[in-house]
Amino acid sequence: MKLSPIFIILFGLVNIAFAEDENQDEKNEVKECWAEKIGYPCCPEDNCRVFYVNDNGSWGFENFKWCGIKDTEICKIKNKKCWAEELGYKCCPPNICTATYTDDSGDWAHYNDEWCGIDSEACKA
């Protein structure tokens, strides 16, 4: 049996659509807040101060209520002192990962018309 090129293209497009749906489901699982599963909200991403740790995870406070800290690895990166600060510069935001210049100190980029140090750990996250 010979398949027509149109059938092959349509079959390929359907497979791509299903694969994209599966990838989106995986991404949604990562974004899901573990604390919500047990009736608590997750802390905002900029709230990384841990007050308590148990088998569920790390806990913080937001508006005088417990909240789950979703990603403690991201918090470790945010709280880490940036190598560029020791040289009088800021670190680049985590989405700036392409170096404009590299020297013995590290990789540099431009952000808001200023030099910033690229934090390689933040770029991996």
N, CA, C and O atoms as a GROMACS GRO file, in nm:
protein
  500
    1MET      N    1   0.085  -0.117   0.000
    1MET     CA    2   0.000   0.000   0.000
    1MET      C    3   0.089   0.123   0.000
    1MET      O    4   0.184   0.132   0.078
    2LYS      N    5   0.059   0.215  -0.085
    2LYS     CA    6   0.138   0.337  -0.096
    2LYS      C    7   0.061   0.451  -0.028
    2LYS      O    8  -0.056   0.475  -0.058
    3LEU      N    9   0.131   0.522   0.063
    3LEU     CA   10   0.067   0.634   0.134
    3LEU      C   11   0.090   0.763   0.056
    3LEU      O   12   0.198   0.787   0.004
    4SER      N   13  -0.013   0.843   0.050
    4SER     CA   14   0.000   0.970  -0.021
    4SER      C   15   0.082   1.069   0.064
    4SER      O   16   0.080   1.062   0.187
    5PRO      N   17   0.152   1.158  -0.001
    5PRO     CA   18   0.231   1.258   0.074
    5PRO      C   19   0.146   1.343   0.167
    5PRO      O   20   0.193   1.383   0.274
    6ILE      N   21   0.022   1.372   0.129
    6ILE     CA   22  -0.067   1.453   0.214
    6ILE      C   23  -0.096   1.378   0.344
    6ILE      O   24  -0.094   1.438   0.452
    7PHE      N   25  -0.122   1.247   0.335
    7PHE     CA   26  -0.148   1.168   0.455
    7PHE      C   27  -0.026   1.168   0.547
    7PHE      O   28  -0.039   1.182   0.668
    8ILE      N   29   0.091   1.153   0.490
    8ILE     CA   30   0.215   1.150   0.569
    8ILE      C   31   0.234   1.284   0.640
    8ILE      O   32   0.271   1.287   0.757
    9ILE      N   33   0.209   1.395   0.570
    9ILE     CA   34   0.224   1.528   0.632
    9ILE      C   35   0.124   1.545   0.744
    9ILE      O   36   0.160   1.591   0.853
   10LEU      N   37  -0.002   1.509   0.720
   10LEU     CA   38  -0.105   1.522   0.825
   10LEU      C   39  -0.071   1.436   0.946
   10LEU      O   40  -0.087   1.479   1.060
   11PHE      N   41  -0.026   1.314   0.921
   11PHE     CA   42   0.011   1.225   1.031
   11PHE      C   43   0.125   1.286   1.113
   11PHE      O   44   0.124   1.281   1.236
   12GLY      N   45   0.223   1.344   1.044
   12GLY     CA   46   0.336   1.409   1.112
   12GLY      C   47   0.290   1.528   1.196
   12GLY      O   48   0.338   1.545   1.308
   13LEU      N   49   0.199   1.609   1.144
   13LEU     CA   50   0.149   1.725   1.218
   13LEU      C   51   0.073   1.683   1.343
   13LEU      O   52   0.085   1.747   1.448
   14VAL      N   53  -0.007   1.577   1.332
   14VAL     CA   54  -0.080   1.527   1.449
   14VAL      C   55   0.018   1.480   1.556
   14VAL      O   56  -0.001   1.509   1.674
   15ASN      N   57   0.123   1.408   1.516
   15ASN     CA   58   0.223   1.362   1.613
   15ASN      C   59   0.294   1.478   1.680
   15ASN      O   60   0.321   1.474   1.800
   16ILE      N   61   0.325   1.582   1.604
   16ILE     CA   62   0.390   1.701   1.661
   16ILE      C   63   0.299   1.766   1.763
   16ILE      O   64   0.344   1.805   1.870
   17ALA      N   65   0.170   1.778   1.730
   17ALA     CA   66   0.075   1.841   1.821
   17ALA      C   67   0.066   1.763   1.952
   17ALA      O   68   0.065   1.823   2.060
   18PHE      N   69   0.061   1.628   1.945
   18PHE     CA   70   0.056   1.548   2.068
   18PHE      C   71   0.185   1.563   2.148
   18PHE      O   72   0.180   1.570   2.271
   19ALA      N   73   0.298   1.567   2.082
   19ALA     CA   74   0.426   1.582   2.151
   19ALA      C   75   0.433   1.716   2.222
   19ALA      O   76   0.483   1.724   2.334
   20GLU      N   77   0.382   1.823   2.158
   20GLU     CA   78   0.382   1.955   2.222
   20GLU      C   79   0.292   1.954   2.344
   20GLU      O   80   0.327   2.014   2.446
   21ASP      N   81   0.175   1.886   2.336
   21ASP     CA   82   0.087   1.878   2.452
   21ASP      C   83   0.155   1.807   2.567
   21ASP      O   84   0.142   1.850   2.682
   22GLU      N   85   0.227   1.698   2.540
   22GLU     CA   86   0.298   1.625   2.645
   22GLU      C   87   0.406   1.711   2.707
   22GLU      O   88   0.422   1.711   2.830
   23ASN      N   89   0.481   1.786   2.625
   23ASN     CA   90   0.584   1.875   2.678
   23ASN      C   91   0.523   1.984   2.764
   23ASN      O   92   0.580   2.020   2.867
   24GLN      N   93   0.406   2.037   2.723
   24GLN     CA   94   0.340   2.140   2.802
   24GLN      C   95   0.296   2.083   2.937
   24GLN      O   96   0.307   2.151   3.039
   25ASP      N   97   0.246   1.958   2.938
   25ASP     CA   98   0.207   1.895   3.064
   25ASP      C   99   0.326   1.883   3.157
   25ASP      O  100   0.314   1.908   3.277
   26GLU      N  101   0.443   1.845   3.103
   26GLU     CA  102   0.564   1.833   3.185
   26GLU      C  103   0.603   1.967   3.242
   26GLU      O  104   0.642   1.976   3.359
   27LYS      N  105   0.595   2.074   3.162
   27LYS     CA  106   0.629   2.208   3.209
   27LYS      C  107   0.534   2.252   3.318
   27LYS      O  108   0.576   2.313   3.417
   28ASN      N  109   0.403   2.222   3.303
   28ASN     CA  110   0.305   2.259   3.405
   28ASN      C  111   0.333   2.188   3.536
   28ASN      O  112   0.314   2.246   3.642
   29GLU      N  113   0.378   2.061   3.530
   29GLU     CA  114   0.408   1.988   3.652
   29GLU      C  115   0.521   2.056   3.728
   29GLU      O  116   0.518   2.062   3.851
   30VAL      N  117   0.622   2.106   3.656
   30VAL     CA  118   0.734   2.173   3.720
   30VAL      C  119   0.687   2.300   3.788
   30VAL      O  120   0.734   2.333   3.897
   31LYS      N  121   0.594   2.374   3.724
   31LYS     CA  122   0.546   2.500   3.779
   31LYS      C  123   0.449   2.480   3.896
   31LYS      O  124   0.424   2.573   3.973
   32GLU      N  125   0.396   2.362   3.909
   32GLU     CA  126   0.297   2.334   4.011
   32GLU      C  127   0.356   2.352   4.150
   32GLU      O  128   0.471   2.316   4.175
   33CYS      N  129   0.279   2.407   4.239
   33CYS     CA  130   0.324   2.434   4.374
   33CYS      C  131   0.292   2.317   4.466
   33CYS      O  132   0.176   2.279   4.482
   34TRP      N  133   0.396   2.261   4.527
   34TRP     CA  134   0.376   2.145   4.614
   34TRP      C  135   0.289   2.179   4.735
   34TRP      O  136   0.214   2.094   4.782
   35ALA      N  137   0.299   2.301   4.784
   35ALA     CA  138   0.224   2.339   4.905
   35ALA      C  139   0.074   2.344   4.878
   35ALA      O  140  -0.007   2.317   4.967
   36GLU      N  141   0.037   2.380   4.756
   36GLU     CA  142  -0.105   2.386   4.723
   36GLU      C  143  -0.172   2.249   4.734
   36GLU      O  144  -0.291   2.241   4.763
   37LYS      N  145  -0.096   2.143   4.712
   37LYS     CA  146  -0.150   2.008   4.723
   37LYS      C  147  -0.191   1.974   4.865
   37LYS      O  148  -0.272   1.884   4.887
   38ILE      N  149  -0.135   2.048   4.964
   38ILE     CA  150  -0.172   2.022   5.104
   38ILE      C  151  -0.243   2.141   5.166
   38ILE      O  152  -0.249   2.154   5.289
   39GLY      N  153  -0.296   2.230   5.081
   39GLY     CA  154  -0.382   2.337   5.129
   39GLY      C  155  -0.315   2.470   5.163
   39GLY      O  156  -0.377   2.554   5.227
   40TYR      N  157  -0.191   2.490   5.122
   40TYR     CA  158  -0.121   2.616   5.149
   40TYR      C  159  -0.077   2.679   5.017
   40TYR      O  160  -0.055   2.608   4.919
   41PRO      N  161  -0.064   2.811   5.015
   41PRO     CA  162  -0.013   2.874   4.893
   41PRO      C  163   0.138   2.862   4.885
   41PRO      O  164   0.204   2.832   4.984
   42CYS      N  165   0.192   2.884   4.767
   42CYS     CA  166   0.336   2.893   4.753
   42CYS      C  167   0.377   3.038   4.774
   42CYS      O  168   0.302   3.130   4.741
   43CYS      N  169   0.495   3.057   4.827
   43CYS     CA  170   0.549   3.191   4.845
   43CYS      C  171   0.578   3.252   4.707
   43CYS      O  172   0.606   3.179   4.612
   44PRO      N  173   0.572   3.384   4.698
   44PRO     CA  174   0.618   3.447   4.574
   44PRO      C  175   0.764   3.411   4.549
   44PRO      O  176   0.838   3.382   4.643
   45GLU      N  177   0.806   3.413   4.423
   45GLU     CA  178   0.942   3.370   4.389
   45GLU      C  179   1.049   3.454   4.457
   45GLU      O  180   1.160   3.406   4.479
   46ASP      N  181   1.018   3.580   4.491
   46ASP     CA  182   1.119   3.663   4.556
   46ASP      C  183   1.123   3.644   4.707
   46ASP      O  184   1.206   3.705   4.775
   47ASN      N  185   1.035   3.559   4.761
   47ASN     CA  186   1.034   3.529   4.904
   47ASN      C  187   1.108   3.398   4.926
   47ASN      O  188   1.051   3.290   4.906
   48CYS      N  189   1.232   3.407   4.966
   48CYS     CA  190   1.316   3.287   4.980
   48CYS      C  191   1.360   3.262   5.125
   48CYS      O  192   1.441   3.173   5.149
   49ARG      N  193   1.308   3.337   5.219
   49ARG     CA  194   1.352   3.319   5.357
   49ARG      C  195   1.283   3.197   5.419
   49ARG      O  196   1.161   3.194   5.433
   50VAL      N  197   1.363   3.099   5.456
   50VAL     CA  198   1.311   2.974   5.511
   50VAL      C  199   1.298   2.987   5.662
   50VAL      O  200   1.394   3.022   5.731
   51PHE      N  201   1.177   2.957   5.713
   51PHE     CA  202   1.153   2.959   5.857
   51PHE      C  203   1.142   2.819   5.915
   51PHE      O  204   1.164   2.799   6.035
   52TYR      N  205   1.110   2.722   5.830
   52TYR     CA  206   1.088   2.586   5.880
   52TYR      C  207   1.103   2.490   5.763
   52TYR      O  208   1.068   2.521   5.650
   53VAL      N  209   1.156   2.372   5.793
   53VAL     CA  210   1.170   2.267   5.691
   53VAL      C  211   1.113   2.138   5.748
   53VAL      O  212   1.143   2.101   5.862
   54ASN      N  213   1.030   2.069   5.669
   54ASN     CA  214   0.981   1.937   5.709
   54ASN      C  215   0.982   1.845   5.586
   54ASN      O  216   1.041   1.880   5.484
   55ASP      N  217   0.919   1.731   5.597
   55ASP     CA  218   0.919   1.634   5.486
   55ASP      C  219   0.853   1.689   5.360
   55ASP      O  220   0.883   1.644   5.249
   56ASN      N  221   0.763   1.786   5.376
   56ASN     CA  222   0.696   1.844   5.260
   56ASN      C  223   0.787   1.938   5.182
   56ASN      O  224   0.783   1.942   5.059
   57GLY      N  225   0.870   2.012   5.254
   57GLY     CA  226   0.958   2.109   5.188
   57GLY      C  227   0.996   2.222   5.280
   57GLY      O  228   0.988   2.210   5.402
   58SER      N  229   1.038   2.332   5.220
   58SER     CA  230   1.079   2.451   5.295
   58SER      C  231   0.961   2.547   5.304
   58SER      O  232   0.887   2.568   5.208
   59TRP      N  233   0.947   2.607   5.423
   59TRP     CA  234   0.834   2.695   5.451
   59TRP      C  235   0.880   2.837   5.478
   59TRP      O  236   0.983   2.859   5.543
   60GLY      N  237   0.803   2.932   5.427
   60GLY     CA  238   0.825   3.073   5.454
   60GLY      C  239   0.696   3.135   5.502
   60GLY      O  240   0.596   3.066   5.524
   61PHE      N  241   0.698   3.267   5.518
   61PHE     CA  242   0.579   3.343   5.557
   61PHE      C  243   0.550   3.448   5.451
   61PHE      O  244   0.642   3.510   5.397
   62GLU      N  245   0.424   3.468   5.422
   62GLU     CA  246   0.380   3.575   5.333
   62GLU      C  247   0.248   3.627   5.389
   62GLU      O  248   0.153   3.550   5.405
   63ASN      N  249   0.243   3.756   5.419
   63ASN     CA  250   0.122   3.817   5.478
   63ASN      C  251   0.080   3.744   5.606
   63ASN      O  252  -0.038   3.718   5.627
   64PHE      N  253   0.178   3.713   5.689
   64PHE     CA  254   0.157   3.648   5.819
   64PHE      C  255   0.096   3.509   5.809
   64PHE      O  256   0.032   3.462   5.903
   65LYS      N  257   0.115   3.443   5.695
   65LYS     CA  258   0.064   3.307   5.676
   65LYS      C  259   0.176   3.220   5.620
   65LYS      O  260   0.264   3.270   5.549
   66TRP      N  261   0.173   3.091   5.652
   66TRP     CA  262   0.270   2.998   5.599
   66TRP      C  263   0.255   2.987   5.448
   66TRP      O  264   0.144   2.994   5.395
   67CYS      N  265   0.366   2.970   5.382
   67CYS     CA  266   0.364   2.944   5.238
   67CYS      C  267   0.481   2.852   5.205
   67CYS      O  268   0.584   2.855   5.273
   68GLY      N  269   0.464   2.773   5.103
   68GLY     CA  270   0.570   2.681   5.062
   68GLY      C  271   0.668   2.748   4.968
   68GLY      O  272   0.629   2.816   4.873
   69ILE      N  273   0.797   2.728   4.994
   69ILE     CA  274   0.899   2.782   4.904
   69ILE      C  275   0.918   2.680   4.794
   69ILE      O  276   0.966   2.569   4.817
   70LYS      N  277   0.881   2.719   4.675
   70LYS     CA  278   0.869   2.630   4.561
   70LYS      C  279   1.004   2.575   4.514
   70LYS      O  280   1.017   2.455   4.491
   71ASP      N  281   1.101   2.660   4.500
   71ASP     CA  282   1.228   2.616   4.441
   71ASP      C  283   1.344   2.670   4.522
   71ASP      O  284   1.390   2.782   4.498
   72THR      N  285   1.392   2.592   4.616
   72THR     CA  286   1.501   2.639   4.703
   72THR      C  287   1.632   2.654   4.626
   72THR      O  288   1.719   2.730   4.668
   73GLU      N  289   1.648   2.583   4.514
   73GLU     CA  290   1.771   2.598   4.434
   73GLU      C  291   1.776   2.738   4.373
   73GLU      O  292   1.882   2.801   4.372
   74ILE      N  293   1.664   2.786   4.322
   74ILE     CA  294   1.658   2.922   4.268
   74ILE      C  295   1.686   3.022   4.379
   74ILE      O  296   1.755   3.122   4.357
   75CYS      N  297   1.634   2.996   4.498
   75CYS     CA  298   1.658   3.086   4.612
   75CYS      C  299   1.806   3.090   4.647
   75CYS      O  300   1.859   3.197   4.678
   76LYS      N  301   1.873   2.976   4.642
   76LYS     CA  302   2.016   2.975   4.673
   76LYS      C  303   2.092   3.063   4.574
   76LYS      O  304   2.185   3.134   4.613
   77ILE      N  305   2.053   3.057   4.449
   77ILE     CA  306   2.117   3.139   4.346
   77ILE      C  307   2.089   3.287   4.371
   77ILE      O  308   2.179   3.370   4.360
   78LYS      N  309   1.964   3.320   4.404
   78LYS     CA  310   1.927   3.460   4.428
   78LYS      C  311   1.999   3.517   4.548
   78LYS      O  312   2.040   3.633   4.547
   79ASN      N  313   2.015   3.436   4.652
   79ASN     CA  314   2.075   3.486   4.776
   79ASN      C  315   2.227   3.487   4.772
   79ASN      O  316   2.291   3.550   4.857
   80LYS      N  317   2.285   3.419   4.674
   80LYS     CA  318   2.430   3.413   4.663
   80LYS      C  319   2.483   3.550   4.620
   80LYS      O  320   2.426   3.613   4.531
   81LYS      N  321   2.590   3.593   4.681
   81LYS     CA  322   2.650   3.720   4.641
   81LYS      C  323   2.711   3.704   4.502
   81LYS      O  324   2.780   3.606   4.473
   82CYS      N  325   2.684   3.799   4.420
   82CYS     CA  326   2.732   3.796   4.283
   82CYS      C  327   2.879   3.836   4.277
   82CYS      O  328   2.921   3.932   4.341
   83TRP      N  329   2.955   3.761   4.199
   83TRP     CA  330   3.099   3.789   4.187
   83TRP      C  331   3.124   3.928   4.133
   83TRP      O  332   3.225   3.990   4.167
   84ALA      N  333   3.034   3.980   4.049
   84ALA     CA  334   3.053   4.112   3.989
   84ALA      C  335   3.037   4.223   4.092
   84ALA      O  336   3.094   4.331   4.076
   85GLU      N  337   2.959   4.199   4.196
   85GLU     CA  338   2.938   4.300   4.300
   85GLU      C  339   3.069   4.334   4.371
   85GLU      O  340   3.089   4.448   4.413
   86GLU      N  341   3.157   4.236   4.383
   86GLU     CA  342   3.286   4.262   4.446
   86GLU      C  343   3.371   4.357   4.363
   86GLU      O  344   3.468   4.416   4.412
   87LEU      N  345   3.334   4.373   4.235
   87LEU     CA  346   3.406   4.462   4.145
   87LEU      C  347   3.329   4.592   4.119
   87LEU      O  348   3.370   4.674   4.037
   88GLY      N  349   3.216   4.609   4.191
   88GLY     CA  350   3.138   4.732   4.177
   88GLY      C  351   3.030   4.727   4.071
   88GLY      O  352   2.977   4.831   4.033
   89TYR      N  353   2.995   4.609   4.023
   89TYR     CA  354   2.892   4.594   3.920
   89TYR      C  355   2.782   4.502   3.971
   89TYR      O  356   2.801   4.429   4.068
   90LYS      N  357   2.669   4.505   3.903
   90LYS     CA  358   2.560   4.413   3.936
   90LYS      C  359   2.574   4.286   3.853
   90LYS      O  360   2.644   4.283   3.752
   91CYS      N  361   2.506   4.182   3.899
   91CYS     CA  362   2.496   4.061   3.817
   91CYS      C  363   2.381   4.080   3.719
   91CYS      O  364   2.282   4.148   3.749
   92CYS      N  365   2.394   4.019   3.605
   92CYS     CA  366   2.288   4.024   3.504
   92CYS      C  367   2.167   3.944   3.554
   92CYS      O  368   2.181   3.852   3.634
   93PRO      N  369   2.048   3.979   3.506
   93PRO     CA  370   1.931   3.896   3.536
   93PRO      C  371   1.953   3.755   3.481
   93PRO      O  372   2.033   3.737   3.389
   94PRO      N  373   1.884   3.654   3.536
   94PRO     CA  374   1.907   3.515   3.496
   94PRO      C  375   1.883   3.487   3.348
   94PRO      O  376   1.934   3.388   3.295
   95ASN      N  377   1.806   3.571   3.280
   95ASN     CA  378   1.780   3.548   3.138
   95ASN      C  379   1.888   3.607   3.047
   95ASN      O  380   1.883   3.588   2.925
   96ILE      N  381   1.985   3.677   3.103
   96ILE     CA  382   2.096   3.732   3.025
   96ILE      C  383   2.215   3.638   3.043
   96ILE      O  384   2.282   3.640   3.146
   97CYS      N  385   2.240   3.556   2.942
   97CYS     CA  386   2.342   3.451   2.954
   97CYS      C  387   2.444   3.453   2.840
   97CYS      O  388   2.532   3.367   2.836
   98THR      N  389   2.434   3.547   2.749
   98THR     CA  390   2.528   3.555   2.638
   98THR      C  391   2.632   3.662   2.666
   98THR      O  392   2.598   3.779   2.686
   99ALA      N  393   2.756   3.621   2.668
   99ALA     CA  394   2.866   3.713   2.702
   99ALA      C  395   2.898   3.807   2.586
   99ALA      O  396   2.906   3.766   2.470
  100THR      N  397   2.915   3.935   2.620
  100THR     CA  398   2.963   4.034   2.525
  100THR      C  399   3.115   4.045   2.535
  100THR      O  400   3.183   4.076   2.438
  101TYR      N  401   3.164   4.019   2.656
  101TYR     CA  402   3.307   4.031   2.684
  101TYR      C  403   3.344   3.932   2.794
  101TYR      O  404   3.264   3.907   2.883
  102THR      N  405   3.462   3.877   2.787
  102THR     CA  406   3.511   3.785   2.889
  102THR      C  407   3.650   3.827   2.931
  102THR      O  408   3.735   3.856   2.848
  103ASP      N  409   3.673   3.830   3.064
  103ASP     CA  410   3.807   3.857   3.115
  103ASP      C  411   3.838   3.758   3.227
  103ASP      O  412   3.765   3.660   3.245
  104ASP      N  413   3.944   3.783   3.302
  104ASP     CA  414   3.983   3.692   3.410
  104ASP      C  415   3.877   3.681   3.520
  104ASP      O  416   3.871   3.581   3.591
  105SER      N  417   3.793   3.784   3.534
  105SER     CA  418   3.689   3.783   3.637
  105SER      C  419   3.571   3.695   3.598
  105SER      O  420   3.511   3.629   3.683
  106GLY      N  421   3.538   3.694   3.470
  106GLY     CA  422   3.424   3.615   3.426
  106GLY      C  423   3.365   3.667   3.297
  106GLY      O  424   3.430   3.741   3.223
  107ASP      N  425   3.240   3.630   3.271
  107ASP     CA  426   3.169   3.672   3.151
  107ASP      C  427   3.086   3.797   3.181
  107ASP      O  428   3.025   3.808   3.287
  108TRP      N  429   3.086   3.890   3.085
  108TRP     CA  430   3.016   4.017   3.100
  108TRP      C  431   2.916   4.037   2.987
  108TRP      O  432   2.934   3.987   2.876
  109ALA      N  433   2.809   4.112   3.019
  109ALA     CA  434   2.710   4.148   2.918
  109ALA      C  435   2.664   4.291   2.946
  109ALA      O  436   2.698   4.349   3.050
  110HIS      N  437   2.586   4.347   2.855
  110HIS     CA  438   2.523   4.478   2.874
  110HIS      C  439   2.378   4.456   2.912
  110HIS      O  440   2.309   4.375   2.851
  111TYR      N  441   2.332   4.529   3.012
  111TYR     CA  442   2.192   4.526   3.052
  111TYR      C  443   2.157   4.665   3.101
  111TYR      O  444   2.224   4.718   3.190
  112ASN      N  445   2.052   4.724   3.045
  112ASN     CA  446   2.011   4.862   3.077
  112ASN      C  447   2.129   4.958   3.062
  112ASN      O  448   2.150   5.044   3.148
  113ASP      N  449   2.203   4.945   2.955
  113ASP     CA  450   2.317   5.031   2.923
  113ASP      C  451   2.428   5.029   3.027
  113ASP      O  452   2.504   5.125   3.038
  114GLU      N  453   2.439   4.921   3.102
  114GLU     CA  454   2.546   4.906   3.200
  114GLU      C  455   2.605   4.766   3.187
  114GLU      O  456   2.537   4.673   3.143
  115TRP      N  457   2.731   4.752   3.226
  115TRP     CA  458   2.793   4.620   3.232
  115TRP      C  459   2.735   4.541   3.348
  115TRP      O  460   2.707   4.597   3.454
  116CYS      N  461   2.718   4.414   3.328
  116CYS     CA  462   2.676   4.325   3.437
  116CYS      C  463   2.750   4.192   3.422
  116CYS      O  464   2.783   4.150   3.312
  117GLY      N  465   2.774   4.128   3.536
  117GLY     CA  466   2.841   4.000   3.536
  117GLY      C  467   2.742   3.887   3.516
  117GLY      O  468   2.636   3.885   3.580
  118ILE      N  469   2.774   3.795   3.428
  118ILE     CA  470   2.684   3.682   3.402
  118ILE      C  471   2.709   3.574   3.507
  118ILE      O  472   2.821   3.526   3.524
  119ASP      N  473   2.602   3.539   3.577
  119ASP     CA  474   2.609   3.434   3.679
  119ASP      C  475   2.580   3.301   3.611
  119ASP      O  476   2.465   3.270   3.581
  120SER      N  477   2.684   3.224   3.588
  120SER     CA  478   2.669   3.098   3.514
  120SER      C  479   2.576   3.002   3.586
  120SER      O  480   2.507   2.924   3.520
  121GLU      N  481   2.571   3.004   3.718
  121GLU     CA  482   2.480   2.916   3.792
  121GLU      C  483   2.336   2.953   3.765
  121GLU      O  484   2.251   2.865   3.751
  122ALA      N  485   2.306   3.083   3.759
  122ALA     CA  486   2.168   3.128   3.733
  122ALA      C  487   2.126   3.091   3.591
  122ALA      O  488   2.009   3.064   3.566
  123CYS      N  489   2.221   3.091   3.499
  123CYS     CA  490   2.189   3.055   3.361
  123CYS      C  491   2.158   2.907   3.346
  123CYS      O  492   2.087   2.868   3.254
  124LYS      N  493   2.211   2.824   3.436
  124LYS     CA  494   2.184   2.680   3.431
  124LYS      C  495   2.046   2.648   3.485
  124LYS      O  496   1.987   2.546   3.448
  125ALA      N  497   1.994   2.733   3.574
  125ALA     CA  498   1.866   2.704   3.642
  125ALA      C  499   1.748   2.714   3.550
  125ALA      O  500   1.634   2.693   3.593
   0.00000   0.00000   0.00000
